Amino acid sequence: MTISAILANHHRNVLTASPHESVSDVICRLSENRIGALPVVNDKAVIGIFSERDIVYGIAQHGPDFLTKTVADTMTAPAITVAPDTAILSALSLMSKRRIRHLPVIKDDALVGFVSIGDLVKHRIEKIETEAAAMRDYISMA
């Protein structure tokens, strides 16, 4: 299974942040949408990610002044990305090794999706449960 299987169940409209937006505005968008990160896009190119981790580090380093900075000043860059044809297990491995929880999905240099580690784990659990149910059905028929 690949990342495209997960994207098939996602909304097509990916929320993004602009590098010129204020940190305060983007924090409000994260809160309103109950999400943990946004890809940062400039001229259709993903140039970074702004996440809850960036907020924690920013407040620790800059105090309240952090809220007036721009996303470009505080985001994690460059963004680690995957393609739609990346295997789900490969993406999970990448996330574990790099200690990240979100991946922009890029095709032909354009953002086509955004997946979280929760999306990938949920998909894996559903697949395992489906396989287990099929095995139980097969065994009960024998």
N, CA, C and O atoms as CSV, one atom per row, in Angstrom:
chain,resi,resn,atom,element,x,y,z
A,1,MET,N,N,0.843,-1.191,0.000
A,1,MET,CA,C,0.000,0.000,0.000
A,1,MET,C,C,0.884,1.250,0.000
A,1,MET,O,O,1.974,1.278,0.572
A,2,THR,N,N,0.369,2.264,-0.658
A,2,THR,CA,C,1.139,3.506,-0.782
A,2,THR,C,C,0.380,4.686,-0.169
A,2,THR,O,O,-0.785,4.574,0.211
A,3,ILE,N,N,1.069,5.797,-0.090
A,3,ILE,CA,C,0.498,7.030,0.455
A,3,ILE,C,C,-0.758,7.430,-0.327
A,3,ILE,O,O,-1.680,8.012,0.244
A,4,SER,N,N,-0.800,7.127,-1.614
A,4,SER,CA,C,-1.980,7.489,-2.415
A,4,SER,C,C,-3.256,6.849,-1.874
A,4,SER,O,O,-4.339,7.413,-2.036
A,5,ALA,N,N,-3.150,5.683,-1.236
A,5,ALA,CA,C,-4.329,5.040,-0.638
A,5,ALA,C,C,-4.878,5.880,0.511
A,5,ALA,O,O,-6.090,5.945,0.713
A,6,ILE,N,N,-4.004,6.509,1.248
A,6,ILE,CA,C,-4.436,7.371,2.357
A,6,ILE,C,C,-5.019,8.667,1.802
A,6,ILE,O,O,-6.032,9.160,2.298
A,7,LEU,N,N,-4.375,9.219,0.769
A,7,LEU,CA,C,-4.861,10.473,0.183
A,7,LEU,C,C,-6.248,10.312,-0.426
A,7,LEU,O,O,-7.010,11.275,-0.501
A,8,ALA,N,N,-6.574,9.106,-0.858
A,8,ALA,CA,C,-7.889,8.861,-1.447
A,8,ALA,C,C,-9.009,9.132,-0.452
A,8,ALA,O,O,-10.130,9.440,-0.856
A,9,ASN,N,N,-8.721,9.021,0.847
A,9,ASN,CA,C,-9.722,9.250,1.890
A,9,ASN,C,C,-9.620,10.645,2.510
A,9,ASN,O,O,-10.367,10.964,3.436
A,10,HIS,N,N,-8.710,11.471,2.014
A,10,HIS,CA,C,-8.508,12.809,2.566
A,10,HIS,C,C,-9.256,13.850,1.756
A,10,HIS,O,O,-9.662,13.617,0.617
A,11,HIS,N,N,-9.424,15.007,2.381
A,11,HIS,CA,C,-9.952,16.159,1.660
A,11,HIS,C,C,-8.907,16.595,0.634
A,11,HIS,O,O,-7.708,16.524,0.903
A,12,ARG,N,N,-9.335,17.028,-0.490
A,12,ARG,CA,C,-8.407,17.457,-1.541
A,12,ARG,C,C,-7.762,18.798,-1.206
A,12,ARG,O,O,-6.646,19.066,-1.650
A,13,ASN,N,N,-8.427,19.634,-0.444
A,13,ASN,CA,C,-7.916,20.957,-0.127
A,13,ASN,C,C,-6.992,20.878,1.089
A,13,ASN,O,O,-7.456,20.669,2.210
A,14,VAL,N,N,-5.695,21.045,0.870
A,14,VAL,CA,C,-4.723,20.995,1.951
A,14,VAL,C,C,-4.526,22.405,2.495
A,14,VAL,O,O,-4.219,23.328,1.741
A,15,LEU,N,N,-4.701,22.570,3.788
A,15,LEU,CA,C,-4.430,23.860,4.415
A,15,LEU,C,C,-2.933,24.095,4.409
A,15,LEU,O,O,-2.153,23.171,4.641
A,16,THR,N,N,-2.527,25.331,4.145
A,16,THR,CA,C,-1.110,25.679,4.118
A,16,THR,C,C,-0.881,26.995,4.848
A,16,THR,O,O,-1.818,27.716,5.190
A,17,ALA,N,N,0.388,27.280,5.073
A,17,ALA,CA,C,0.786,28.569,5.628
A,17,ALA,C,C,1.703,29.252,4.626
A,17,ALA,O,O,2.394,28.595,3.847
A,18,SER,N,N,1.699,30.559,4.655
A,18,SER,CA,C,2.600,31.362,3.828
A,18,SER,C,C,3.800,31.758,4.684
A,18,SER,O,O,3.645,31.988,5.883
A,19,PRO,N,N,4.980,31.841,4.102
A,19,PRO,CA,C,6.153,32.224,4.900
A,19,PRO,C,C,6.055,33.635,5.478
A,19,PRO,O,O,6.744,33.960,6.445
A,20,HIS,N,N,5.199,34.471,4.889
A,20,HIS,CA,C,5.096,35.864,5.327
A,20,HIS,C,C,4.023,36.093,6.390
A,20,HIS,O,O,3.897,37.198,6.917
A,21,GLU,N,N,3.253,35.054,6.706
A,21,GLU,CA,C,2.216,35.179,7.733
A,21,GLU,C,C,2.851,35.302,9.116
A,21,GLU,O,O,3.972,34.848,9.348
A,22,SER,N,N,2.108,35.924,10.021
A,22,SER,CA,C,2.597,36.005,11.400
A,22,SER,C,C,2.377,34.667,12.093
A,22,SER,O,O,1.428,33.941,11.797
A,23,VAL,N,N,3.256,34.367,13.002
A,23,VAL,CA,C,3.135,33.148,13.796
A,23,VAL,C,C,1.795,33.134,14.512
A,23,VAL,O,O,1.149,32.089,14.592
A,24,SER,N,N,1.375,34.256,15.024
A,24,SER,CA,C,0.110,34.347,15.746
A,24,SER,C,C,-1.067,33.918,14.868
A,24,SER,O,O,-1.934,33.170,15.319
A,25,ASP,N,N,-1.101,34.384,13.631
A,25,ASP,CA,C,-2.195,34.019,12.725
A,25,ASP,C,C,-2.207,32.524,12.430
A,25,ASP,O,O,-3.272,31.908,12.384
A,26,VAL,N,N,-1.038,31.944,12.231
A,26,VAL,CA,C,-0.963,30.523,11.902
A,26,VAL,C,C,-1.315,29.668,13.120
A,26,VAL,O,O,-1.935,28.614,12.976
A,27,ILE,N,N,-0.928,30.108,14.302
A,27,ILE,CA,C,-1.313,29.383,15.516
A,27,ILE,C,C,-2.843,29.358,15.641
A,27,ILE,O,O,-3.420,28.337,16.013
A,28,CYS,N,N,-3.482,30.464,15.335
A,28,CYS,CA,C,-4.956,30.505,15.374
A,28,CYS,C,C,-5.543,29.511,14.385
A,28,CYS,O,O,-6.515,28.830,14.709
A,29,ARG,N,N,-4.975,29.410,13.181
A,29,ARG,CA,C,-5.481,28.467,12.177
A,29,ARG,C,C,-5.283,27.024,12.638
A,29,ARG,O,O,-6.163,26.186,12.444
A,30,LEU,N,N,-4.135,26.731,13.246
A,30,LEU,CA,C,-3.912,25.388,13.787
A,30,LEU,C,C,-4.977,25.060,14.828
A,30,LEU,O,O,-5.548,23.969,14.817
A,31,SER,N,N,-5.237,25.986,15.708
A,31,SER,CA,C,-6.215,25.783,16.769
A,31,SER,C,C,-7.629,25.623,16.210
A,31,SER,O,O,-8.352,24.708,16.602
A,32,GLU,N,N,-8.018,26.505,15.303
A,32,GLU,CA,C,-9.366,26.447,14.717
A,32,GLU,C,C,-9.635,25.120,14.015
A,32,GLU,O,O,-10.755,24.609,14.041
A,33,ASN,N,N,-8.604,24.571,13.393
A,33,ASN,CA,C,-8.768,23.338,12.628
A,33,ASN,C,C,-8.351,22.095,13.404
A,33,ASN,O,O,-8.416,20.978,12.892
A,34,ARG,N,N,-7.923,22.303,14.645
A,34,ARG,CA,C,-7.523,21.194,15.521
A,34,ARG,C,C,-6.499,20.283,14.847
A,34,ARG,O,O,-6.642,19.061,14.819
A,35,ILE,N,N,-5.447,20.931,14.299
A,35,ILE,CA,C,-4.368,20.214,13.637
A,35,ILE,C,C,-3.034,20.612,14.248
A,35,ILE,O,O,-2.941,21.626,14.940
A,36,GLY,N,N,-2.004,19.818,13.994
A,36,GLY,CA,C,-0.713,20.037,14.631
A,36,GLY,C,C,0.346,20.662,13.758
A,36,GLY,O,O,1.401,21.049,14.261
A,37,ALA,N,N,0.098,20.776,12.454
A,37,ALA,CA,C,1.124,21.325,11.576
A,37,ALA,C,C,0.525,21.747,10.250
A,37,ALA,O,O,-0.554,21.302,9.859
A,38,LEU,N,N,1.257,22.621,9.566
A,38,LEU,CA,C,0.887,23.058,8.220
A,38,LEU,C,C,2.135,23.087,7.344
A,38,LEU,O,O,3.200,23.504,7.798
A,39,PRO,N,N,2.015,22.651,6.101
A,39,PRO,CA,C,3.134,22.857,5.186
A,39,PRO,C,C,3.219,24.352,4.852
A,39,PRO,O,O,2.200,25.030,4.727
A,40,VAL,N,N,4.434,24.841,4.713
A,40,VAL,CA,C,4.645,26.248,4.363
A,40,VAL,C,C,4.960,26.284,2.870
A,40,VAL,O,O,5.908,25.656,2.397
A,41,VAL,N,N,4.129,27.044,2.137
A,41,VAL,CA,C,4.214,27.057,0.678
A,41,VAL,C,C,4.511,28.469,0.189
A,41,VAL,O,O,3.906,29.445,0.631
A,42,ASN,N,N,5.466,28.543,-0.741
A,42,ASN,CA,C,5.810,29.804,-1.380
A,42,ASN,C,C,5.884,29.553,-2.887
A,42,ASN,O,O,6.677,28.726,-3.338
A,43,ASP,N,N,5.072,30.256,-3.660
A,43,ASP,CA,C,5.029,30.057,-5.115
A,43,ASP,C,C,4.840,28.589,-5.473
A,43,ASP,O,O,5.546,28.067,-6.335
A,44,LYS,N,N,3.912,27.932,-4.834
A,44,LYS,CA,C,3.540,26.527,-5.069
A,44,LYS,C,C,4.585,25.512,-4.604
A,44,LYS,O,O,4.363,24.307,-4.724
A,45,ALA,N,N,5.708,25.974,-4.080
A,45,ALA,CA,C,6.747,25.053,-3.598
A,45,ALA,C,C,6.668,24.938,-2.074
A,45,ALA,O,O,6.525,25.941,-1.375
A,46,VAL,N,N,6.762,23.704,-1.568
A,46,VAL,CA,C,6.795,23.494,-0.125
A,46,VAL,C,C,8.209,23.819,0.349
A,46,VAL,O,O,9.176,23.169,-0.048
A,47,ILE,N,N,8.311,24.830,1.200
A,47,ILE,CA,C,9.632,25.268,1.658
A,47,ILE,C,C,9.897,24.918,3.123
A,47,ILE,O,O,11.018,25.083,3.604
A,48,GLY,N,N,8.887,24.440,3.825
A,48,GLY,CA,C,9.071,24.082,5.226
A,48,GLY,C,C,7.770,23.586,5.827
A,48,GLY,O,O,6.758,23.413,5.148
A,49,ILE,N,N,7.844,23.364,7.137
A,49,ILE,CA,C,6.669,22.948,7.910
A,49,ILE,C,C,6.646,23.801,9.176
A,49,ILE,O,O,7.682,24.072,9.785
A,50,PHE,N,N,5.450,24.213,9.552
A,50,PHE,CA,C,5.267,24.926,10.818
A,50,PHE,C,C,4.412,24.034,11.699
A,50,PHE,O,O,3.282,23.699,11.345
A,51,SER,N,N,4.960,23.647,12.861
A,51,SER,CA,C,4.269,22.676,13.717
A,51,SER,C,C,4.236,23.136,15.175
A,51,SER,O,O,4.829,24.144,15.559
A,52,GLU,N,N,3.517,22.351,15.953
A,52,GLU,CA,C,3.451,22.606,17.402
A,52,GLU,C,C,4.845,22.638,18.010
A,52,GLU,O,O,5.106,23.413,18.930
A,53,ARG,N,N,5.724,21.817,17.510
A,53,ARG,CA,C,7.101,21.794,18.016
A,53,ARG,C,C,7.788,23.133,17.778
A,53,ARG,O,O,8.524,23.611,18.642
A,54,ASP,N,N,7.557,23.747,16.614
A,54,ASP,CA,C,8.124,25.064,16.325
A,54,ASP,C,C,7.594,26.114,17.297
A,54,ASP,O,O,8.316,27.031,17.688
A,55,ILE,N,N,6.340,25.971,17.679
A,55,ILE,CA,C,5.738,26.902,18.635
A,55,ILE,C,C,6.417,26.780,19.993
A,55,ILE,O,O,6.777,27.784,20.607
A,56,VAL,N,N,6.589,25.563,20.450
A,56,VAL,CA,C,7.226,25.339,21.760
A,56,VAL,C,C,8.644,25.884,21.765
A,56,VAL,O,O,9.030,26.602,22.688
A,57,TYR,N,N,9.425,25.548,20.737
A,57,TYR,CA,C,10.806,26.036,20.664
A,57,TYR,C,C,10.848,27.555,20.569
A,57,TYR,O,O,11.684,28.199,21.204
A,58,GLY,N,N,9.947,28.127,19.775
A,58,GLY,CA,C,9.924,29.576,19.589
A,58,GLY,C,C,9.609,30.328,20.859
A,58,GLY,O,O,10.246,31.337,21.160
A,59,ILE,N,N,8.630,29.848,21.610
A,59,ILE,CA,C,8.289,30.515,22.873
A,59,ILE,C,C,9.427,30.370,23.869
A,59,ILE,O,O,9.731,31.311,24.603
A,60,ALA,N,N,10.055,29.214,23.903
A,60,ALA,CA,C,11.190,29.006,24.820
A,60,ALA,C,C,12.347,29.945,24.485
A,60,ALA,O,O,13.017,30.443,25.390
A,61,GLN,N,N,12.587,30.188,23.217
A,61,GLN,CA,C,13.715,31.030,22.801
A,61,GLN,C,C,13.409,32.526,22.810
A,61,GLN,O,O,14.278,33.336,23.130
A,62,HIS,N,N,12.173,32.894,22.459
A,62,HIS,CA,C,11.868,34.311,22.242
A,62,HIS,C,C,10.806,34.881,23.164
A,62,HIS,O,O,10.568,36.089,23.157
A,63,GLY,N,N,10.170,34.043,23.948
A,63,GLY,CA,C,9.103,34.530,24.810
A,63,GLY,C,C,7.931,35.039,23.994
A,63,GLY,O,O,7.712,34.578,22.874
A,64,PRO,N,N,7.168,35.988,24.540
A,64,PRO,CA,C,5.969,36.488,23.858
A,64,PRO,C,C,6.249,37.133,22.504
A,64,PRO,O,O,5.365,37.168,21.649
A,65,ASP,N,N,7.470,37.649,22.292
A,65,ASP,CA,C,7.808,38.264,21.009
A,65,ASP,C,C,7.728,37.265,19.858
A,65,ASP,O,O,7.625,37.658,18.696
A,66,PHE,N,N,7.773,35.991,20.178
A,66,PHE,CA,C,7.690,34.948,19.160
A,66,PHE,C,C,6.423,35.092,18.323
A,66,PHE,O,O,6.442,34.831,17.120
A,67,LEU,N,N,5.328,35.504,18.947
A,67,LEU,CA,C,4.039,35.595,18.262
A,67,LEU,C,C,4.034,36.632,17.146
A,67,LEU,O,O,3.190,36.563,16.253
A,68,THR,N,N,4.945,37.579,17.176
A,68,THR,CA,C,4.989,38.628,16.159
A,68,THR,C,C,5.945,38.292,15.013
A,68,THR,O,O,6.013,39.031,14.031
A,69,LYS,N,N,6.673,37.202,15.127
A,69,LYS,CA,C,7.596,36.805,14.063
A,69,LYS,C,C,6.823,36.227,12.879
A,69,LYS,O,O,5.628,35.950,12.985
A,70,THR,N,N,7.505,36.050,11.764
A,70,THR,CA,C,6.873,35.432,10.601
A,70,THR,C,C,7.137,33.932,10.616
A,70,THR,O,O,8.059,33.447,11.272
A,71,VAL,N,N,6.320,33.229,9.888
A,71,VAL,CA,C,6.481,31.785,9.769
A,71,VAL,C,C,7.854,31.456,9.183
A,71,VAL,O,O,8.493,30.493,9.606
A,72,ALA,N,N,8.312,32.253,8.210
A,72,ALA,CA,C,9.618,32.009,7.582
A,72,ALA,C,C,10.749,32.047,8.606
A,72,ALA,O,O,11.746,31.340,8.461
A,73,ASP,N,N,10.594,32.867,9.634
A,73,ASP,CA,C,11.629,32.991,10.665
A,73,ASP,C,C,11.641,31.815,11.629
A,73,ASP,O,O,12.619,31.622,12.352
A,74,THR,N,N,10.577,31.027,11.653
A,74,THR,CA,C,10.428,30.042,12.724
A,74,THR,C,C,10.153,28.617,12.261
A,74,THR,O,O,10.222,27.685,13.063
A,75,MET,N,N,9.844,28.434,10.986
A,75,MET,CA,C,9.465,27.106,10.490
A,75,MET,C,C,10.659,26.151,10.476
A,75,MET,O,O,11.814,26.569,10.560
A,76,THR,N,N,10.352,24.874,10.369
A,76,THR,CA,C,11.371,23.856,10.175
A,76,THR,C,C,11.570,23.703,8.674
A,76,THR,O,O,10.628,23.422,7.933
A,77,ALA,N,N,12.811,23.893,8.239
A,77,ALA,CA,C,13.104,23.829,6.804
A,77,ALA,C,C,14.474,23.183,6.593
A,77,ALA,O,O,15.366,23.330,7.429
A,78,PRO,N,N,14.638,22.486,5.506
A,78,PRO,CA,C,13.654,22.198,4.474
A,78,PRO,C,C,12.678,21.127,4.941
A,78,PRO,O,O,12.946,20.398,5.896
A,79,ALA,N,N,11.561,21.045,4.267
A,79,ALA,CA,C,10.560,20.035,4.609
A,79,ALA,C,C,10.998,18.682,4.067
A,79,ALA,O,O,11.524,18.581,2.958
A,80,ILE,N,N,10.776,17.657,4.857
A,80,ILE,CA,C,10.983,16.284,4.397
A,80,ILE,C,C,9.674,15.866,3.753
A,80,ILE,O,O,8.614,15.975,4.371
A,81,THR,N,N,9.737,15.390,2.518
A,81,THR,CA,C,8.529,15.088,1.759
A,81,THR,C,C,8.542,13.654,1.247
A,81,THR,O,O,9.570,12.979,1.269
A,82,VAL,N,N,7.385,13.207,0.791
A,82,VAL,CA,C,7.240,11.906,0.137
A,82,VAL,C,C,6.403,12.081,-1.118
A,82,VAL,O,O,5.731,13.095,-1.304
A,83,ALA,N,N,6.458,11.070,-1.975
A,83,ALA,CA,C,5.639,11.034,-3.187
A,83,ALA,C,C,4.410,10.174,-2.934
A,83,ALA,O,O,4.412,9.374,-1.999
A,84,PRO,N,N,3.362,10.312,-3.736
A,84,PRO,CA,C,2.164,9.483,-3.544
A,84,PRO,C,C,2.444,7.990,-3.662
A,84,PRO,O,O,1.735,7.179,-3.065
A,85,ASP,N,N,3.472,7.617,-4.427
A,85,ASP,CA,C,3.771,6.195,-4.606
A,85,ASP,C,C,4.723,5.637,-3.552
A,85,ASP,O,O,5.192,4.506,-3.680
A,86,THR,N,N,5.010,6.414,-2.516
A,86,THR,CA,C,5.839,5.935,-1.406
A,86,THR,C,C,5.049,4.908,-0.602
A,86,THR,O,O,3.880,5.123,-0.281
A,87,ALA,N,N,5.692,3.800,-0.283
A,87,ALA,CA,C,5.041,2.770,0.530
A,87,ALA,C,C,4.756,3.318,1.930
A,87,ALA,O,O,5.560,4.056,2.498
A,88,ILE,N,N,3.613,2.947,2.466
A,88,ILE,CA,C,3.226,3.424,3.800
A,88,ILE,C,C,4.265,3.033,4.842
A,88,ILE,O,O,4.614,3.846,5.697
A,89,LEU,N,N,4.763,1.802,4.785
A,89,LEU,CA,C,5.777,1.377,5.757
A,89,LEU,C,C,7.064,2.179,5.607
A,89,LEU,O,O,7.742,2.443,6.600
A,90,SER,N,N,7.410,2.568,4.395
A,90,SER,CA,C,8.596,3.409,4.187
A,90,SER,C,C,8.393,4.790,4.795
A,90,SER,O,O,9.302,5.345,5.413
A,91,ALA,N,N,7.195,5.341,4.617
A,91,ALA,CA,C,6.888,6.652,5.201
A,91,ALA,C,C,6.916,6.580,6.723
A,91,ALA,O,O,7.435,7.486,7.375
A,92,LEU,N,N,6.360,5.508,7.298
A,92,LEU,CA,C,6.399,5.336,8.758
A,92,LEU,C,C,7.834,5.236,9.250
A,92,LEU,O,O,8.188,5.825,10.272
A,93,SER,N,N,8.650,4.501,8.535
A,93,SER,CA,C,10.059,4.360,8.903
A,93,SER,C,C,10.767,5.714,8.839
A,93,SER,O,O,11.528,6.061,9.742
A,94,LEU,N,N,10.520,6.468,7.785
A,94,LEU,CA,C,11.112,7.805,7.647
A,94,LEU,C,C,10.710,8.701,8.805
A,94,LEU,O,O,11.544,9.410,9.368
A,95,MET,N,N,9.439,8.671,9.159
A,95,MET,CA,C,8.949,9.507,10.255
A,95,MET,C,C,9.604,9.106,11.576
A,95,MET,O,O,9.968,9.968,12.377
A,96,SER,N,N,9.750,7.831,11.799
A,96,SER,CA,C,10.383,7.365,13.038
A,96,SER,C,C,11.849,7.769,13.093
A,96,SER,O,O,12.323,8.268,14.114
A,97,LYS,N,N,12.563,7.555,11.999
A,97,LYS,CA,C,13.997,7.887,11.964
A,97,LYS,C,C,14.237,9.376,12.119
A,97,LYS,O,O,15.169,9.783,12.812
A,98,ARG,N,N,13.406,10.198,11.482
A,98,ARG,CA,C,13.605,11.645,11.520
A,98,ARG,C,C,12.880,12.320,12.683
A,98,ARG,O,O,13.012,13.526,12.895
A,99,ARG,N,N,12.108,11.522,13.435
A,99,ARG,CA,C,11.355,12.024,14.583
A,99,ARG,C,C,10.417,13.166,14.192
A,99,ARG,O,O,10.396,14.229,14.814
A,100,ILE,N,N,9.643,12.905,13.135
A,100,ILE,CA,C,8.668,13.884,12.656
A,100,ILE,C,C,7.297,13.230,12.619
A,100,ILE,O,O,7.182,12.004,12.624
A,101,ARG,N,N,6.255,14.058,12.580
A,101,ARG,CA,C,4.893,13.523,12.621
A,101,ARG,C,C,4.046,13.896,11.418
A,101,ARG,O,O,2.888,13.491,11.323
A,102,HIS,N,N,4.620,14.673,10.491
A,102,HIS,CA,C,3.856,15.116,9.327
A,102,HIS,C,C,4.733,15.100,8.088
A,102,HIS,O,O,5.922,15.412,8.147
A,103,LEU,N,N,4.122,14.726,6.949
A,103,LEU,CA,C,4.845,14.699,5.681
A,103,LEU,C,C,4.011,15.337,4.570
A,103,LEU,O,O,2.893,14.896,4.305
A,104,PRO,N,N,4.547,16.372,3.920
A,104,PRO,CA,C,3.902,16.861,2.710
A,104,PRO,C,C,4.079,15.810,1.612
A,104,PRO,O,O,5.125,15.166,1.521
A,105,VAL,N,N,3.056,15.645,0.789
A,105,VAL,CA,C,3.109,14.700,-0.322
A,105,VAL,C,C,3.234,15.524,-1.600
A,105,VAL,O,O,2.394,16.372,-1.899
A,106,ILE,N,N,4.308,15.251,-2.347
A,106,ILE,CA,C,4.649,16.056,-3.514
A,106,ILE,C,C,4.598,15.200,-4.777
A,106,ILE,O,O,5.108,14.080,-4.811
A,107,LYS,N,N,3.971,15.754,-5.812
A,107,LYS,CA,C,3.972,15.104,-7.129
A,107,LYS,C,C,4.202,16.186,-8.173
A,107,LYS,O,O,3.501,17.198,-8.191
A,108,ASP,N,N,5.186,15.973,-9.043
A,108,ASP,CA,C,5.520,16.958,-10.079
A,108,ASP,C,C,5.763,18.338,-9.463
A,108,ASP,O,O,5.281,19.351,-9.970
A,109,ASP,N,N,6.513,18.358,-8.370
A,109,ASP,CA,C,6.882,19.594,-7.663
A,109,ASP,C,C,5.701,20.366,-7.080
A,109,ASP,O,O,5.840,21.540,-6.734
A,110,ALA,N,N,4.546,19.724,-6.968
A,110,ALA,CA,C,3.367,20.391,-6.398
A,110,ALA,C,C,2.860,19.613,-5.191
A,110,ALA,O,O,2.948,18.386,-5.142
A,111,LEU,N,N,2.334,20.340,-4.229
A,111,LEU,CA,C,1.753,19.735,-3.029
A,111,LEU,C,C,0.424,19.085,-3.393
A,111,LEU,O,O,-0.490,19.758,-3.869
A,112,VAL,N,N,0.313,17.771,-3.168
A,112,VAL,CA,C,-0.934,17.064,-3.474
A,112,VAL,C,C,-1.603,16.493,-2.225
A,112,VAL,O,O,-2.714,15.968,-2.296
A,113,GLY,N,N,-0.925,16.595,-1.085
A,113,GLY,CA,C,-1.501,16.082,0.145
A,113,GLY,C,C,-0.583,16.321,1.321
A,113,GLY,O,O,0.542,16.799,1.174
A,114,PHE,N,N,-1.090,15.978,2.493
A,114,PHE,CA,C,-0.347,16.154,3.745
A,114,PHE,C,C,-0.811,15.050,4.667
A,114,PHE,O,O,-2.000,14.963,4.973
A,115,VAL,N,N,0.107,14.199,5.120
A,115,VAL,CA,C,-0.269,13.074,5.976
A,115,VAL,C,C,0.433,13.170,7.321
A,115,VAL,O,O,1.539,13.696,7.441
A,116,SER,N,N,-0.251,12.643,8.324
A,116,SER,CA,C,0.319,12.605,9.669
A,116,SER,C,C,0.631,11.166,10.043
A,116,SER,O,O,0.158,10.227,9.403
A,117,ILE,N,N,1.418,11.010,11.068
A,117,ILE,CA,C,1.724,9.664,11.539
A,117,ILE,C,C,0.446,8.967,11.998
A,117,ILE,O,O,0.329,7.747,11.883
A,118,GLY,N,N,-0.507,9.733,12.515
A,118,GLY,CA,C,-1.795,9.165,12.903
A,118,GLY,C,C,-2.546,8.586,11.718
A,118,GLY,O,O,-3.174,7.533,11.830
A,119,ASP,N,N,-2.483,9.279,10.567
A,119,ASP,CA,C,-3.119,8.766,9.349
A,119,ASP,C,C,-2.524,7.421,8.956
A,119,ASP,O,O,-3.247,6.487,8.611
A,120,LEU,N,N,-1.200,7.332,9.012
A,120,LEU,CA,C,-0.513,6.111,8.586
A,120,LEU,C,C,-0.782,4.956,9.542
A,120,LEU,O,O,-1.034,3.831,9.110
A,121,VAL,N,N,-0.728,5.233,10.827
A,121,VAL,CA,C,-0.979,4.184,11.821
A,121,VAL,C,C,-2.427,3.711,11.726
A,121,VAL,O,O,-2.689,2.510,11.795
A,122,LYS,N,N,-3.361,4.631,11.569
A,122,LYS,CA,C,-4.775,4.247,11.433
A,122,LYS,C,C,-4.966,3.327,10.228
A,122,LYS,O,O,-5.671,2.322,10.312
A,123,HIS,N,N,-4.344,3.670,9.127
A,123,HIS,CA,C,-4.462,2.846,7.925
A,123,HIS,C,C,-3.887,1.447,8.168
A,123,HIS,O,O,-4.494,0.451,7.774
A,124,ARG,N,N,-2.735,1.371,8.808
A,124,ARG,CA,C,-2.116,0.072,9.091
A,124,ARG,C,C,-2.997,-0.770,10.010
A,124,ARG,O,O,-3.160,-1.969,9.780
A,125,ILE,N,N,-3.561,-0.160,11.040
A,125,ILE,CA,C,-4.423,-0.892,11.971
A,125,ILE,C,C,-5.654,-1.420,11.243
A,125,ILE,O,O,-6.039,-2.573,11.436
A,126,GLU,N,N,-6.274,-0.591,10.408
A,126,GLU,CA,C,-7.447,-1.035,9.652
A,126,GLU,C,C,-7.097,-2.205,8.740
A,126,GLU,O,O,-7.877,-3.148,8.609
A,127,LYS,N,N,-5.933,-2.147,8.113
A,127,LYS,CA,C,-5.515,-3.241,7.226
A,127,LYS,C,C,-5.301,-4.527,8.025
A,127,LYS,O,O,-5.724,-5.602,7.599
A,128,ILE,N,N,-4.655,-4.421,9.164
A,128,ILE,CA,C,-4.401,-5.596,10.004
A,128,ILE,C,C,-5.720,-6.185,10.503
A,128,ILE,O,O,-5.888,-7.404,10.512
A,129,GLU,N,N,-6.657,-5.328,10.917
A,129,GLU,CA,C,-7.960,-5.813,11.382
A,129,GLU,C,C,-8.732,-6.503,10.257
A,129,GLU,O,O,-9.394,-7.514,10.492
A,130,THR,N,N,-8.654,-5.970,9.051
A,130,THR,CA,C,-9.319,-6.592,7.904
A,130,THR,C,C,-8.722,-7.966,7.609
A,130,THR,O,O,-9.447,-8.927,7.352
A,131,GLU,N,N,-7.389,-8.048,7.648
A,131,GLU,CA,C,-6.725,-9.336,7.405
A,131,GLU,C,C,-7.072,-10.349,8.494
A,131,GLU,O,O,-7.283,-11.526,8.201
A,132,ALA,N,N,-7.131,-9.902,9.738
A,132,ALA,CA,C,-7.470,-10.803,10.844
A,132,ALA,C,C,-8.901,-11.321,10.693
A,132,ALA,O,O,-9.161,-12.500,10.932
A,133,ALA,N,N,-9.820,-10.453,10.300
A,133,ALA,CA,C,-11.215,-10.875,10.099
A,133,ALA,C,C,-11.301,-11.890,8.960
A,133,ALA,O,O,-12.049,-12.864,9.054
A,134,ALA,N,N,-10.549,-11.671,7.897
A,134,ALA,CA,C,-10.550,-12.619,6.774
A,134,ALA,C,C,-10.003,-13.973,7.212
A,134,ALA,O,O,-10.519,-15.015,6.809
A,135,MET,N,N,-8.964,-13.956,8.030
A,135,MET,CA,C,-8.388,-15.218,8.540
A,135,MET,C,C,-9.396,-15.945,9.431
A,135,MET,O,O,-9.545,-17.163,9.336
A,136,ARG,N,N,-10.093,-15.194,10.303
A,136,ARG,CA,C,-11.104,-15.821,11.168
A,136,ARG,C,C,-12.221,-16.443,10.331
A,136,ARG,O,O,-12.664,-17.558,10.606
A,137,ASP,N,N,-12.669,-15.717,9.314
A,137,ASP,CA,C,-13.707,-16.246,8.422
A,137,ASP,C,C,-13.230,-17.504,7.703
A,137,ASP,O,O,-13.974,-18.478,7.580
A,138,TYR,N,N,-12.011,-17.477,7.238
A,138,TYR,CA,C,-11.455,-18.633,6.538
A,138,TYR,C,C,-11.365,-19.844,7.456
A,138,TYR,O,O,-11.708,-20.957,7.056
A,139,ILE,N,N,-10.905,-19.632,8.683
A,139,ILE,CA,C,-10.757,-20.714,9.640
A,139,ILE,C,C,-12.133,-21.271,10.034
A,139,ILE,O,O,-12.290,-22.485,10.167
A,140,SER,N,N,-13.115,-20.406,10.217
A,140,SER,CA,C,-14.439,-20.875,10.624
A,140,SER,C,C,-15.150,-21.646,9.514
A,140,SER,O,O,-16.053,-22.438,9.786
A,141,MET,N,N,-14.750,-21.420,8.277
A,141,MET,CA,C,-15.339,-22.141,7.151
A,141,MET,C,C,-14.723,-23.519,6.972
A,141,MET,O,O,-15.312,-24.389,6.331
A,142,ALA,N,N,-13.550,-23.715,7.533
A,142,ALA,CA,C,-12.832,-24.993,7.333
A,142,ALA,C,C,-13.383,-26.101,8.174
A,142,ALA,O,O,-12.887,-27.227,8.115
